[in-house]
């Protein structure tokens, strides 16, 4: 099962952690794993390339699947903050949609 935690700080999403594997299909055929992977990697790329953020990313696919992202939270409103929050809110919405449709394979916790 994939276990994902999405962290909030002062009404902003400040990062996420994803652990485990969905095991919803054979290797290379697991649509839940593919959906979560594409969504999380696209989110990281968007934060770096669109919002221009320097994000902290940790990953370890070999030991059970692990991806963690944390972003700097600046309390002032800026275009960078608005872009990053839109990207992260889209990530959260997508993850919740996946969890709704594939609840046997993914669990989401929002802090």
C-alpha positions, 0 to 999 in steps of 0.5 A, spaced: 500 500 500 502 507 498 501 511 504 502 519 503 502 524 507 501 531 505 503 537 510 500 544 511 503 550 514 499 556 515 494 555 510 499 553 505 501 546 503 509 545 505 510 538 503 509 531 502 511 524 503 510 518 499 512 511 502 510 504 499 508 500 493 501 500 491 501 492 488 495 494 484 498 490 478 504 487 475 511 491 475 510 495 469 502 494 469 501 498 476 496 504 474 496 506 481 503 506 482 504 510 475 499 515 477 502 517 483 509 517 480 507 521 474 503 526 479 509 527 484 514 527 479 510 533 475 509 536 482 516 537 483 518 539 476 513 544 476 515 547 483 522 547 480 521 550 473 514 553 473 514 556 481 522 557 481 523 554 488 529 550 490 525 544 494 528 539 498 527 532 495 529 525 498 527 519 494 529 511 495 526 506 490 530 501 492 528 500 500 520 500 499 519 506 495 520 513 498 519 520 496 519 526 500 518 533 498 519 540 503 518 547 500 520 553 504 514 557 506 515 564 505 509 568 509 508 574 505 504 573 498 508 573 492 507 570 485 512 564 487 508 563 493 501 563 489 504 559 483 507 553 488 500 553 492 496 552 486 501 546 484 501 543 490 493 544 491 493 540 484 497 535 487 493 534 493 486 534 489 489 529 484 492 524 490 485 525 493 482 523 487 486 517 486 485 515 493 477 515 492 478 510 486 483 506 489 482 506 496 485 498 497 492 501 494 493 508 497 491 511 503 492 519 504 493 523 511 493 530 511 496 534 516 
